[in-house]
Each structure stands twice: as C-alpha cells, then as structure tokens.
Amino acid sequence: MTSKELLYVEDSLGHEQFLKKCACKTSEQLQDQTLKNYLKELETKHETLFQQFLDLL
C-alpha cells in the first residue's frame, strides 16, 4: 500500500469513527423510537465500515 493510499484509509477510518459517534450521541437524545432505531442501524453500519477499512491495514 502506498503512503497516499494509507492516508486515504486513515482518513476514512476517522470519518467512520466520527459518523458512528454522531449517530450514537443523537440516538441517545431522541424520543421518537423510529428515528432512534434508524440511528442505531446507522451506528452499526458505520462500525462495520470502520472494521472493513481497518482490515485493509
């Protein structure tokens, strides 16, 4: 993996971590169960994507 590719993967890891954190924080503040469930799904999706990017390393 080139250094440029490594930077892209590291950047993607940071984005996925940030998006997961945002989804988690927001879901904790919501009272609407439908929206809360949707954000929990997004949290899981971003965790999965994070792991996939991490596996590239």
DAVENDA-V967042 format. One record per backbone hydrogen bond with DSSP energy under -0.5 kcal/mol. CO is the residue of the C=O (numbers start at 0). NH is the residue of the N-H. E is the energy in kcal/mol with one decimal. If there is no record, write none. Layout:
CO;NH;E, CO;NH;E
//
This chain:
1;5;-2.3, 2;6;-1.9, 3;7;-1.8, 4;8;-2.3, 5;9;-2.7, 6;10;-2.4, 7;11;-2.4, 8;12;-2.5, 9;13;-2.0, 10;14;-2.2, 11;15;-2.7, 12;16;-2.3, 13;17;-2.2, 14;18;-2.8, 15;19;-2.3, 16;20;-2.2, 17;21;-2.5, 18;22;-2.4, 19;23;-2.3, 20;24;-2.7, 21;25;-2.5, 22;26;-2.3, 23;27;-1.6, 24;28;-0.8, 25;28;-0.9, 25;29;-1.0, 30;32;-0.6, 31;35;-2.4, 32;36;-2.6, 33;37;-2.1, 34;38;-2.5, 35;39;-1.9, 36;40;-2.0, 37;41;-2.2, 38;42;-2.4, 39;43;-2.1, 40;44;-2.5, 41;45;-2.7, 42;46;-1.8, 43;47;-2.2, 44;48;-2.5, 45;49;-2.2, 46;50;-2.3, 47;51;-2.2, 48;52;-2.5, 49;53;-2.5, 50;54;-2.1, 51;55;-0.7, 52;55;-0.9, 52;56;-0.5, 53;56;-1.3
//
